């Protein structure tokens, strides 16, 4: 286990290192230098002396190697500089919005998992019936719909025509309904398709057939011999969708003008606010890699057979 942990941590460090190099040079070759963007945001005239002063202020008057070394030292301290638009520290700007986004992610993921597990088991228990066919067809249809289309349709009917929910913003629990539904529907549908396959494979196993032949109570049969063997595969599926969920939330926040990280980063990209874009990219990369690392540890704890090699368990 220690060997696995050290190896994964080393992979995270190397990935962040190469990602930082890519981002650093990408900003340098992107049209519209940081100096020009800062001058435009300050409302100043773009002249030779002003550009030189900004370059000196940013430390861009040295070699690329020295610039990268100094820049990477600041990144390690989570010092991403200040936003070109607000002139406030980037980290403070991101942290002030992360709670709104996390609420959407957690609610959407929790609702999707709970509903998909219930629906998947229900469909597998009644396999071969019209109920199972309807569940399969509906899940395929919903998973094929893009989130922005679902969001626009929900706004059109629930907010504009029926006036049941607010159109945009946050503040009350009503504001959470449409964004959470928009994120949950396709995700839940995708989970249902994959979970059904997992449950079907478990049902085909001999040990489940033997347990059912023993005449066990349905609660014991479905909990101990069906649900528990599926947990490992369920977690793998959920982990594989976790990263894409964040991308979905960015689109959803834009649709509903949600004051979270998604709408903020979209605005930063269009305004060429490079420190914000860089800070968001590096923090999200680190966050997702740590999440996947913790999920891997959890999966190995649940199923130690993953660490087996040549008949011995490697810890």
C-alpha positions as CSV (number, residue, x, y, z in Angstrom):
1,X,0.0,0.0,0.0
2,X,2.8,2.4,0.8
3,X,4.4,1.7,-2.6
4,X,1.2,2.4,-4.3
5,X,0.6,5.6,-2.3
6,X,4.1,6.9,-3.1
7,X,3.8,6.0,-6.7
8,X,0.5,7.9,-7.1
9,X,1.7,10.9,-5.3
10,X,4.8,11.0,-7.5
11,X,2.5,10.8,-10.6
12,X,0.4,13.7,-9.2
13,X,3.5,15.8,-8.7
14,X,4.9,15.0,-12.2
15,X,1.5,15.7,-13.8
16,X,1.2,19.1,-12.1
17,X,4.8,19.9,-13.2
18,X,4.2,19.2,-16.9
19,X,0.8,21.0,-16.7
20,X,2.4,24.1,-15.2
21,X,5.0,24.2,-18.0
22,X,2.2,23.8,-20.6
23,X,0.1,26.6,-19.0
24,X,3.1,28.9,-18.6
25,X,4.1,28.8,-22.2
26,X,0.5,28.7,-23.5
27,X,-0.1,32.2,-21.9
28,X,3.1,33.4,-23.6
29,X,2.0,32.4,-27.1
30,X,-1.7,33.4,-26.7
31,X,-2.7,36.5,-28.7
32,X,-3.0,39.4,-26.3
33,X,-0.1,39.5,-23.8
34,X,-0.8,40.0,-20.1
35,X,0.7,43.5,-20.3
36,X,-1.8,44.5,-23.0
37,X,-4.7,43.0,-21.0
38,X,-3.7,44.8,-17.8
39,X,-3.4,48.2,-19.6
40,X,-6.8,47.8,-21.3
41,X,-8.4,46.9,-17.9
42,X,-6.7,49.9,-16.3
43,X,-8.0,52.2,-19.1
44,X,-4.5,53.4,-20.0
45,X,-3.1,54.0,-23.4
46,X,-1.0,51.2,-25.0
47,X,2.4,52.7,-25.4
48,X,6.0,51.5,-25.3
49,X,6.8,53.0,-21.9
50,X,3.6,51.7,-20.3
51,X,4.2,48.1,-21.6
52,X,7.8,48.2,-20.3
53,X,6.6,49.3,-16.9
54,X,4.1,46.5,-16.7
55,X,6.6,43.9,-17.9
56,X,9.0,45.0,-15.1
57,X,6.1,44.9,-12.6
58,X,5.2,41.3,-13.6
59,X,8.8,40.2,-13.9
60,X,8.5,39.5,-17.6
61,X,11.7,41.4,-18.4
62,X,13.9,38.5,-17.5
63,X,14.6,35.2,-19.3
64,X,11.9,32.6,-19.7
65,X,13.7,30.2,-17.4
66,X,13.8,32.8,-14.6
67,X,10.2,33.7,-15.2
68,X,9.1,30.1,-14.9
69,X,11.2,29.5,-11.8
70,X,9.8,32.6,-10.0
71,X,6.3,31.8,-11.3
72,X,6.4,28.2,-10.1
73,X,7.6,29.2,-6.7
74,X,4.5,31.4,-6.3
75,X,2.2,28.6,-7.6
76,X,3.6,26.2,-4.9
77,X,2.5,28.8,-2.3
78,X,-0.9,29.1,-4.0
79,X,0.0,32.7,-4.8
80,X,-1.7,33.1,-8.2
81,X,-1.4,36.8,-8.3
82,X,-4.3,39.3,-8.6
83,X,-7.2,39.3,-11.0
84,X,-6.8,41.8,-13.9
85,X,-10.4,42.8,-13.5
86,X,-11.0,43.1,-9.7
87,X,-7.4,43.6,-8.6
88,X,-8.0,41.2,-5.8
89,X,-6.0,38.0,-5.0
90,X,-7.0,35.2,-7.3
91,X,-7.2,32.6,-4.5
92,X,-9.6,34.8,-2.5
93,X,-11.8,35.2,-5.5
94,X,-11.9,31.5,-6.2
95,X,-12.5,30.6,-2.5
96,X,-15.4,33.1,-2.2
97,X,-17.2,31.2,-5.0
98,X,-16.3,27.6,-4.4
99,X,-19.1,26.9,-1.8
100,X,-21.8,27.7,-4.3
101,X,-20.4,25.3,-6.9
102,X,-19.7,22.6,-4.3
103,X,-23.3,22.6,-3.2
104,X,-24.5,22.0,-6.8
105,X,-21.9,19.2,-7.3
106,X,-22.7,17.4,-4.1
107,X,-26.5,17.7,-4.5
108,X,-26.4,16.6,-8.1
109,X,-24.1,13.7,-7.4
110,X,-26.0,12.5,-4.3
111,X,-29.4,12.6,-6.0
112,X,-28.0,10.9,-9.1
113,X,-26.4,8.1,-7.1
114,X,-29.4,7.4,-4.9
115,X,-32.0,7.5,-7.7
116,X,-29.8,5.5,-10.1
117,X,-29.1,2.7,-7.6
118,X,-32.8,2.4,-6.7
119,X,-33.9,2.4,-10.4
120,X,-31.2,0.0,-11.5
121,X,-32.0,-2.6,-8.8
122,X,-35.7,-2.2,-9.6
123,X,-35.1,-2.7,-13.3
124,X,-32.9,-5.8,-12.7
125,X,-35.4,-7.4,-10.3
126,X,-38.1,-7.0,-12.9
127,X,-35.9,-7.9,-15.8
128,X,-37.7,-8.9,-19.0
129,X,-40.9,-6.9,-18.1
130,X,-42.2,-3.8,-19.7
131,X,-41.0,-1.8,-16.6
132,X,-37.4,-2.8,-17.3
133,X,-37.8,-1.9,-21.0
134,X,-39.3,1.5,-20.2
135,X,-36.5,2.2,-17.8
136,X,-33.9,1.3,-20.4
137,X,-35.4,3.4,-23.1
138,X,-35.9,6.4,-20.9
139,X,-32.3,6.2,-19.6
140,X,-30.9,6.0,-23.1
141,X,-33.0,9.0,-24.2
142,X,-32.1,11.2,-21.2
143,X,-28.4,10.4,-21.3
144,X,-28.3,11.5,-25.0
145,X,-29.6,14.9,-24.2
146,X,-27.1,17.7,-23.7
147,X,-27.3,19.5,-20.4
148,X,-27.7,23.0,-22.0
149,X,-30.8,21.8,-23.9
150,X,-32.3,20.3,-20.7
151,X,-31.5,23.6,-18.9
152,X,-33.2,25.7,-21.5
153,X,-36.3,23.6,-21.6
154,X,-36.6,23.6,-17.8
155,X,-36.3,27.4,-17.8
156,X,-38.8,27.8,-20.6
157,X,-41.5,25.7,-18.9
158,X,-40.9,26.0,-15.1
159,X,-39.6,29.6,-14.9
160,X,-41.1,31.4,-17.9
161,X,-44.5,29.7,-18.6
162,X,-45.4,28.2,-15.2
163,X,-43.4,30.7,-13.1
164,X,-42.8,28.0,-10.5
165,X,-39.0,28.6,-10.0
166,X,-36.7,31.6,-10.4
167,X,-35.0,32.1,-13.7
168,X,-31.5,32.7,-12.4
169,X,-29.3,33.5,-9.4
170,X,-29.3,32.0,-5.9
171,X,-30.5,32.8,-2.4
172,X,-33.4,30.4,-1.7
173,X,-33.9,26.7,-2.0
174,X,-36.0,27.3,-5.1
175,X,-33.0,28.5,-6.9
176,X,-31.3,25.1,-6.5
177,X,-34.1,23.1,-8.1
178,X,-33.5,23.7,-11.8
179,X,-29.7,23.6,-11.8
180,X,-29.7,20.4,-9.8
181,X,-32.2,18.7,-12.0
182,X,-30.3,19.8,-15.1
183,X,-27.1,18.2,-13.8
184,X,-28.8,15.2,-12.3
185,X,-31.0,13.9,-15.2
186,X,-28.3,12.9,-17.7
187,X,-25.9,11.8,-15.0
188,X,-28.6,9.6,-13.4
189,X,-29.5,8.1,-16.7
190,X,-25.9,7.3,-17.5
191,X,-25.5,5.7,-14.1
192,X,-28.6,3.6,-14.6
193,X,-27.3,2.1,-17.8
194,X,-24.0,1.2,-16.3
195,X,-25.3,0.1,-12.9
196,X,-27.8,-2.3,-14.6
197,X,-25.0,-4.0,-16.4
198,X,-23.1,-4.4,-13.1
199,X,-26.1,-5.8,-11.3
200,X,-26.9,-8.2,-14.2
201,X,-23.4,-9.6,-14.0
202,X,-23.7,-10.2,-10.3
203,X,-27.1,-11.9,-10.7
204,X,-25.5,-14.3,-13.2
205,X,-22.9,-15.4,-10.7
206,X,-23.3,-18.9,-9.1
207,X,-23.0,-17.7,-5.6
208,X,-26.1,-15.4,-6.0
209,X,-28.0,-18.3,-7.6
210,X,-27.0,-20.5,-4.6
211,X,-28.0,-17.9,-2.1
212,X,-31.4,-17.5,-3.8
213,X,-31.9,-21.3,-3.8
214,X,-31.3,-21.3,-0.1
215,X,-34.6,-19.5,0.4
216,X,-33.1,-16.4,2.1
217,X,-35.3,-13.4,2.8
218,X,-35.3,-10.9,0.0
219,X,-33.8,-8.2,2.2
220,X,-30.8,-10.4,3.1
221,X,-30.5,-11.7,-0.5
222,X,-30.5,-8.3,-2.2
223,X,-28.5,-6.5,0.5
224,X,-25.7,-9.1,1.2
225,X,-25.5,-11.0,-2.0
226,X,-26.4,-8.4,-4.6
227,X,-25.8,-4.9,-3.3
228,X,-22.6,-5.3,-1.4
229,X,-20.8,-7.1,-4.3
230,X,-21.7,-4.2,-6.6
231,X,-20.3,-1.4,-4.4
232,X,-16.8,-1.7,-5.8
233,X,-17.9,-1.4,-9.4
234,X,-20.4,1.4,-8.5
235,X,-17.6,3.5,-7.0
236,X,-15.5,3.0,-10.1
237,X,-18.3,4.2,-12.3
238,X,-19.0,7.2,-10.1
239,X,-15.3,8.2,-10.0
240,X,-15.1,8.0,-13.8
241,X,-18.0,10.6,-14.1
242,X,-16.8,12.9,-11.3
243,X,-14.5,15.0,-13.5
244,X,-17.0,15.4,-16.3
245,X,-19.6,16.5,-13.7
246,X,-17.5,19.6,-13.0
247,X,-17.4,20.5,-16.7
248,X,-21.2,20.1,-16.7
249,X,-21.6,22.4,-13.7
250,X,-19.6,25.1,-15.5
251,X,-22.2,25.1,-18.4
252,X,-25.1,24.9,-16.0
253,X,-23.9,27.9,-13.9
254,X,-23.6,29.9,-17.1
255,X,-27.2,29.1,-18.1
256,X,-28.7,30.0,-14.7
257,X,-26.2,32.9,-13.9
258,X,-25.2,30.9,-10.8
259,X,-22.6,32.8,-8.8
260,X,-20.1,30.0,-8.6
261,X,-16.8,29.0,-10.1
262,X,-18.2,28.0,-13.5
263,X,-19.7,31.3,-14.5
264,X,-16.7,33.2,-13.0
265,X,-14.2,31.2,-15.0
266,X,-16.2,31.6,-18.2
267,X,-16.1,35.4,-17.6
268,X,-12.4,35.3,-16.8
269,X,-11.6,33.4,-20.1
270,X,-13.6,35.9,-22.2
271,X,-11.8,38.8,-20.4
272,X,-8.4,37.1,-20.7
273,X,-7.9,37.3,-17.0
274,X,-4.9,34.9,-17.1
275,X,-4.1,34.7,-13.4
276,X,-7.7,33.5,-12.7
277,X,-7.6,31.0,-15.5
278,X,-4.2,29.6,-14.4
279,X,-5.2,29.5,-10.7
280,X,-8.5,27.7,-11.5
281,X,-6.9,25.2,-13.8
282,X,-4.1,24.2,-11.4
283,X,-6.4,24.0,-8.4
284,X,-9.0,21.9,-10.2
285,X,-6.3,19.6,-11.6
286,X,-4.8,19.1,-8.1
287,X,-8.3,18.7,-6.6
288,X,-9.5,16.1,-9.1
289,X,-6.2,14.1,-8.9
290,X,-6.4,14.0,-5.1
291,X,-10.1,12.9,-5.3
292,X,-9.2,10.1,-7.7
293,X,-6.2,9.1,-5.5
294,X,-8.5,8.8,-2.4
295,X,-11.0,6.8,-4.4
296,X,-8.3,4.4,-5.5
297,X,-7.3,4.0,-1.9
298,X,-10.9,3.4,-0.9
299,X,-11.3,0.8,-3.6
300,X,-8.2,-1.0,-2.6
301,X,-9.4,-1.0,1.0
302,X,-12.8,-2.4,0.0
303,X,-11.3,-5.0,-2.3
304,X,-7.7,-6.0,-1.4
305,X,-7.5,-8.4,-4.3
306,X,-6.5,-5.4,-6.4
307,X,-3.1,-5.4,-4.7
308,X,-2.6,-9.2,-5.1
309,X,0.3,-10.4,-7.3
310,X,1.7,-13.9,-7.5
311,X,-0.6,-15.0,-4.7
312,X,0.7,-12.4,-2.3
313,X,-0.9,-9.2,-1.2
314,X,1.3,-6.1,-1.8
315,X,0.8,-3.4,0.8
